[in-house]
Amino acid sequence: MVSSIAGRMTLPWLSLYSASKAALDSVADALRVELKPDGHRGNHVAPGYVTTGFQAMCWAGGRGRPGALPAVRHLGRALRGGHRQGVERNARTVMAPRSGWIAVLAARLFPSFTDRQLARINRNLEQGE
């Protein structure tokens, strides 16, 4: 199942998106356990930031239409690379890129610091920097 880093680390100003990805993570986790006795394996791939029209649409107040194809290409490149090993060894979550785990860990260990950094990034995006 394809989710997002937003399922493991809530992104302010994209709360509904983060909640939907966290729900996908929960479904993937539950299905992995439920279907294992029948010989099925399961995991979810969590891509990090992928440049698509989705971000512009979010910041533009919903105008425009997101493009999914670049995200699919990014995911394909990740799975052809080292992340395929995570899928093959049946890792619960495959983060693409792996450095996304650093952001998730920072958000869990240093939530106030992470919140300030995300707020700064948002301000920069609003100002067009």
N, C-alpha and C positions, 0 to 999 in steps of 0.2 A: 504494500500500500504506500502511496506517495503522500507525505504530509509536508511539513515545513519545520524549520528551526523555531518558528513561532509557536509550534505546539509544545515545545520544551521551555521556551523563554517568551513570556508575554511581551508583546510589542505595544507600547502605549500609542494611542491614536489609531490603532488597528485592532481594537479589542475584540470585535466580532470575528475578524479573520483569525486571530490567535485562539479564540475559543473554539472555532470550528476545527482548527488543526489539532488542538488538544483532544477534541472529541475523536478525531480520526486516530490519534495515537492510542486512546483508550480502546477503541474498537479493534485495532490491530493487535493490541496486547491480549485482549480477551479472546479473540479468534485463534491466536497462536496457541493458547492453552487449551481451548475447547476442541480444536481440530487435531491436536497432536496425537491423541490415541488412535485416530484414523489414518495416521501416517502423513499428515499434511504439515508442512513447515510454513512459517509466516514471519515477516518482519516489516518494518516500514523504513522508508528512505526519507530523510529530512534534509532537503536542499537548503542551503543558506540563501543569501541575497542573490537574486537573479534579475538582471535588468530586463524588464518587460514594460509594456504600457500600463501595467497594473498600478505601479507606484505613481505615475503621473495622474492617473485617474483618481486615485485616493486623494492626492494633494489638490487636485482641481475640483474637489467637491462632488465627485461622481460623474463628471462629464468625460466623454471619451469612452473608448472600449479597450479593455486589456487584451494583450496578445499572449497566447499561451505557448506558441511554437518555440520561442527562444528558451523557455524554461525546459521544454522537452529535450531540446538539443543539449542543454547544459547537463541535464540528468543523464542522458545517454553517454556523454563524455565522461562523467563521473563514474558510471558503472563499467565503462570499458577500462578505466584506470584502476587504481588500487582499491576503490570502494567495492568492486565486484567481490573481492575477498570477504568483505563483511557479509555480503548476501550469501555467498557460498558457505561460510561457516555458521550461517544462521544467527547472526547477531540480531538482537532485538531491534536496535535502532542503528541505521547506517547514516551518519552525518556526512553531507557533501557540501563544502569541503570539511575535512576533519577538524580544521581550526574552529569550526562552529561550536565544538564542545567547550572551547575556552570561554566563549561568550555565555554559554549556558551555565558553566561553573561560576563565572564571575557574577552572574545574576543571582545565583543561589547563595554564594558566600558573601557578596558585597552588594546587597540590593540597593542601598541608598546611593552608592557610587554609580552603579549601573543606571539607576533612574536619572541621575544628574547628567550622565553622558548621553543617554537617549534624548533627554530634553534639549541638550546642546545641539545634537544632530538635527533634531526637529527644527530648532530655531534657524540653523544654517540652511536647511532645505526651504523654509518659508522665505528666507531672505535671498534665496537664489545663489548661495555660495557653493 
